[in-house]
Amino acid sequence: MTLDEAAAGGAQQEPPPDFTRSDAHMADDIGFRPETLDRFAHAVHLMDGFISDDKARRAAALREAQARGLDAEELRRSVASTTVRWRAKARRMNPYRHAATLLRETSLSFREIASITGLDIYKVVGLKLKLRQSH
């Protein structure tokens, strides 16, 4: 630097150019490629289309069934029967009976049996002691 440049406030240098990152750098940082976003958006749009098509098909089938003579009472019974069947499947075994069966027939630990049946470990151990006394 010369004295004239120092007196003028330093060298007149151009500011460094702004470095803009390309999409390839973004893909490395974030872990995805921007061109896949279009495919993802298209797939989501297709899923939404499939859902709306399924709803329309169901509504059309229901209208056709009602036109053939399906009345509201039959529809209510069919919905109620599927609900009752679902509840019957979801019914759980008595936890004490379940724990006793697991204690007799498996080699699971007390902690595992307690987590399966929902009983606390002390009840499972007490049940094991009671089962031993009966044999």
C-alpha positions, 0 to 999 in steps of 0.5 A: 500500500502506498502513502496516497492509498493509506491517506485515502482510507486504504486500498480501493478493493472490490468487495468479495463476490457473494457466494451463492450455493447451488442446488447440489450443495443444498442436496448435500447439506439437507440430504435430498435432491430438489428434483425429487420434490416434484415427484413427491408432490405428484405422489401426494396429489395422486394419493389425495386423488385415490382417496377422493375416488374411493370415497366417491365409489363408496358413496355411489355403491351406497346409493345403488344399494339403497336404490335396490332396496337397502333401507336405513335399518339394514344399514344400521344393523350391518354397521352395528354387527361389524362394530360388535365383531370388532369389540369381541376381537378386542376383548382381552383375557382376564389378566390373572388367568392370563398371568397364571397360564403364562407362569405355568406354560412359559419360561417368561420372567416375572417382569415380562409377564407383568408387562404383557398382562398389565399386572404389577410384578408383585401380583405376578410373584404372588400368583406364582407363589399361590400356584406353587402351593396348589401343586 
